[in-house]
Amino acid sequence: MDERPYPEGVDCCWLASDRIGQLGVFVTGGSGPIPAQALLLTYPLDQIEEMILALSKASDIDLRVRVPRPDRFVALAERGFFVYDWSDVHRTEQYIDEYELMALPYRPFTIDLLPESLSDSARAVRFSVVSFATAWRVDTRAHMASREVSS
């Protein structure tokens, strides 16, 4: 299967699982690195958020940041996902080149609770040494081959 090109300028999401099978959704802001494995999926990345939001709400959440419009982060976390956003999108006071935790669920989902269409995606991208429950930031490039916006 061929790797899709980086969806430059498209604010899309990709899924991952951590070392214990908990789930994270990563919001690219149109420029954050995407693991090469996520670009091999059979469905477009721009459908992942819609697929997650079709799930029932499953958890209360903890919103970790103050942003003008937290609705997206809240809705994703309510479905049991740790929600990370590409840091350079909302940071102005310092440059942090990682995904940052925006919201976390009190009752996190694991791969076995997902429909097959989403569980395949979460299995494809696995952070084998990361626990989303304690990872306030994730440097994707430090853990796996990733694609980025062309310079």
Stockholm file with secondary structure:
# STOCKHOLM 1.0

chainA/1-151         MDERPYPEGVDCCWLASDRIGQLGVFVTGGSGPIPAQALLLTYPLDQIEEMILALSKASDIDLRVRVPRPDRFVALAERGFFVYDWSDVHRTEQYIDEYELMALPYRPFTIDLLPESLSDSARAVRFSVVSFATAWRVDTRAHMASREVSS
#=GR chainA/1-151 SS CCCCCCCTTCCCEEEEECTTSBEEEEECTTTSCEEGGGGGCSSCGGGHHHHHHTSCCCCCEEECSCCSCCHHHHHHHTTTCEEEEEGGGTCCSSCCCSEEEEEEESSCCBGGGSCHHHHHHHHHSBCTTCCTTTCSEECHHHHSCEECCCC
#=GC SS_cons         CCCCCCCTTCCCEEEEECTTSBEEEEECTTTSCEEGGGGGCSSCGGGHHHHHHTSCCCCCEEECSCCSCCHHHHHHHTTTCEEEEEGGGTCCSSCCCSEEEEEEESSCCBGGGSCHHHHHHHHHSBCTTCCTTTCSEECHHHHSCEECCCC
//
